[in-house]
Amino acid sequence: MKRKLNHIKNELTRRMFLWVKKAYWMLPKFNHCSQERIFIAGMQRSGTNMLMDILEKSLETDVYHERDTRAFDNYQMRDRQTIQGLVKRSRAPRFIIKALCELQDLTELMAFFQPAKTIWIVRDYDDVVSSMLNSFPNMEKQVIRIVHGGSQEWLGRGMTEETRTILKDLISVGIGDSTASAIQWYFRNMLFFNQRFQQDNRVLVISYEDLVTQPEFNVKNICNFIGIEYQDRMIKGIFSSSIKRRNPPEIDPKVRELCDGLQAIFQKYYLSLPEKF
């Protein structure tokens, strides 16, 4: 009961703040301000909701969560004309929208909605897999279907033939949901490099673990990247207790080696984060 009351209180506080923001945007200084569009990207269960909540606490942001039916239908972004309509009606300096099902389309989305930037968050694959096992059943069947090309669903879009060839040797009936979820972590995060975002100064990659253990440093960098003012309230409620909370899931050693390699490559870009701006 207490938890439910706290949730209601927090939601009422959030809605009041959103109302204040809309009133704030009506000030004359926003009449001709330049607006930038920001896409929040990453694999499911990687902390994108947390990042959206952080950015929503800024007075300068108009944030569209994937539960917002104005912008999403069943967690997938609506057509570009619909989103463009929302962009045009927004008076906020920064229009922020989640793009998880659309990772493969980010290059085109940033071109269509320019000026635009992307923040891509990456979380340790063991923790992502552990979280996915609680939220997404039947991953084995889904991943086998996608890797072998028998599905046109969003999850497999953008996968290169090189990635598909690598994964076909690792996919078989009986791999289990843990290994299948790790494979999904791999091929969805590979889309970052397939689009050469490591060479794109419009794209910032951040570590979930760095964000929750050093929130002030990392949120200040994020604010600097997208050009908004940092406020202490933005890091309220960030905790690191979600890191390695469960024992590592059972993942096929070859798949674990593949994920370890990709995670190590991402680590190189976390360390160079301040050089992005």
ChimeraX attribute file (.defattr): number of C-alpha atoms within 10 A of each C-alpha:
attribute: neighborCount
match mode: 1-to-1
recipient: residues
	/A:1	6
	/A:2	7
	/A:3	8
	/A:4	9
	/A:5	10
	/A:6	11
	/A:7	12
	/A:8	12
	/A:9	11
	/A:10	12
	/A:11	12
	/A:12	12
	/A:13	12
	/A:14	15
	/A:15	11
	/A:16	11
	/A:17	16
	/A:18	19
	/A:19	11
	/A:20	12
	/A:21	19
	/A:22	17
	/A:23	10
	/A:24	16
	/A:25	19
	/A:26	12
	/A:27	10
	/A:28	9
	/A:29	9
	/A:30	15
	/A:31	11
	/A:32	9
	/A:33	11
	/A:34	11
	/A:35	19
	/A:36	19
	/A:37	21
	/A:38	26
	/A:39	24
	/A:40	22
	/A:41	28
	/A:42	28
	/A:43	23
	/A:44	20
	/A:45	18
	/A:46	25
	/A:47	20
	/A:48	24
	/A:49	14
	/A:50	14
	/A:51	22
	/A:52	18
	/A:53	15
	/A:54	17
	/A:55	22
	/A:56	21
	/A:57	22
	/A:58	22
	/A:59	20
	/A:60	21
	/A:61	25
	/A:62	25
	/A:63	21
	/A:64	19
	/A:65	21
	/A:66	20
	/A:67	13
	/A:68	14
	/A:69	14
	/A:70	14
	/A:71	22
	/A:72	19
	/A:73	13
	/A:74	10
	/A:75	16
	/A:76	17
	/A:77	22
	/A:78	14
	/A:79	11
	/A:80	13
	/A:81	9
	/A:82	13
	/A:83	17
	/A:84	14
	/A:85	11
	/A:86	16
	/A:87	19
	/A:88	10
	/A:89	9
	/A:90	16
	/A:91	23
	/A:92	24
	/A:93	20
	/A:94	24
	/A:95	21
	/A:96	24
	/A:97	23
	/A:98	28
	/A:99	26
	/A:100	24
	/A:101	21
	/A:102	18
	/A:103	26
	/A:104	23
	/A:105	15
	/A:106	23
	/A:107	15
	/A:108	10
	/A:109	19
	/A:110	18
	/A:111	11
	/A:112	12
	/A:113	16
	/A:114	13
	/A:115	13
	/A:116	21
	/A:117	25
	/A:118	28
	/A:119	22
	/A:120	24
	/A:121	22
	/A:122	27
	/A:123	23
	/A:124	17
	/A:125	24
	/A:126	23
	/A:127	20
	/A:128	20
	/A:129	28
	/A:130	21
	/A:131	17
	/A:132	19
	/A:133	15
	/A:134	8
	/A:135	9
	/A:136	11
	/A:137	12
	/A:138	12
	/A:139	20
	/A:140	21
	/A:141	16
	/A:142	19
	/A:143	23
	/A:144	21
	/A:145	15
	/A:146	19
	/A:147	23
	/A:148	14
	/A:149	13
	/A:150	11
	/A:151	15
	/A:152	10
	/A:153	10
	/A:154	14
	/A:155	19
	/A:156	23
	/A:157	18
	/A:158	17
	/A:159	18
	/A:160	13
	/A:161	10
	/A:162	8
	/A:163	15
	/A:164	16
	/A:165	12
	/A:166	12
	/A:167	20
	/A:168	12
	/A:169	9
	/A:170	16
	/A:171	20
	/A:172	14
	/A:173	8
	/A:174	10
	/A:175	15
	/A:176	17
	/A:177	23
	/A:178	22
	/A:179	25
	/A:180	26
	/A:181	26
	/A:182	25
	/A:183	28
	/A:184	24
	/A:185	25
	/A:186	23
	/A:187	22
	/A:188	21
	/A:189	23
	/A:190	19
	/A:191	21
	/A:192	21
	/A:193	12
	/A:194	14
	/A:195	16
	/A:196	12
	/A:197	18
	/A:198	15
	/A:199	9
	/A:200	12
	/A:201	13
	/A:202	18
	/A:203	23
	/A:204	25
	/A:205	23
	/A:206	23
	/A:207	21
	/A:208	23
	/A:209	19
	/A:210	16
	/A:211	22
	/A:212	21
	/A:213	15
	/A:214	15
	/A:215	19
	/A:216	18
	/A:217	11
	/A:218	20
	/A:219	21
	/A:220	17
	/A:221	19
	/A:222	24
	/A:223	15
	/A:224	15
	/A:225	20
	/A:226	19
	/A:227	13
	/A:228	17
	/A:229	12
	/A:230	18
	/A:231	15
	/A:232	11
	/A:233	10
	/A:234	19
	/A:235	22
	/A:236	12
	/A:237	9
	/A:238	16
	/A:239	13
	/A:240	15
	/A:241	9
	/A:242	11
	/A:243	15
	/A:244	13
	/A:245	10
	/A:246	11
	/A:247	9
	/A:248	13
	/A:249	16
	/A:250	14
	/A:251	20
	/A:252	17
	/A:253	10
	/A:254	12
	/A:255	18
	/A:256	18
	/A:257	12
	/A:258	16
	/A:259	21
	/A:260	15
	/A:261	13
	/A:262	17
	/A:263	17
	/A:264	10
	/A:265	11
	/A:266	19
	/A:267	16
	/A:268	10
	/A:269	17
	/A:270	15
	/A:271	12
	/A:272	10
	/A:273	18
	/A:274	14
	/A:275	8
	/A:276	15
	/A:277	12
